[in-house]
Amino acid sequence: MAHTRFELFSLEAAEARAFLFRRLGLALAAAACLFMALLVATLAIGLYFWPTEYRYLALGLLALAYAVAGGILAWRLCDGLAHGPAPFSALVEVLGEDAEALRSGPARVQAPEPGASEEVS
């Protein structure tokens, strides 16, 4: 039984690692592209308003917009991390069932049938 649970833990750990690296790679690529687009847009707006008396207002509004957007994104990130799916939830559920079966006595623990082998995928 412990061997099966360890295999389940290994599978869930591999899935969690793959999910994390995939999301991290996508997030970094998206952040780099969006940063470059934001930099060019900021430069274009700054150059457009530079010959007028509204240049400082335009730059201030851009900075305010970036600060608000950054705050909203940071809040969503923290909220997603705090309320996201728990890693290894299937393992915790199976171990809870095992503990309950062991507490209720050996009569409730089902032994495999003789001659039946466990399949490992």
Summary of the structure (lengths in Angstrom):
residues: 121
radius of gyration: 26.8
end to end distance: 15.5
largest distance: 88.3
contacts: 226
relative contact order: 0.09
helix: 76%
strand: 0%
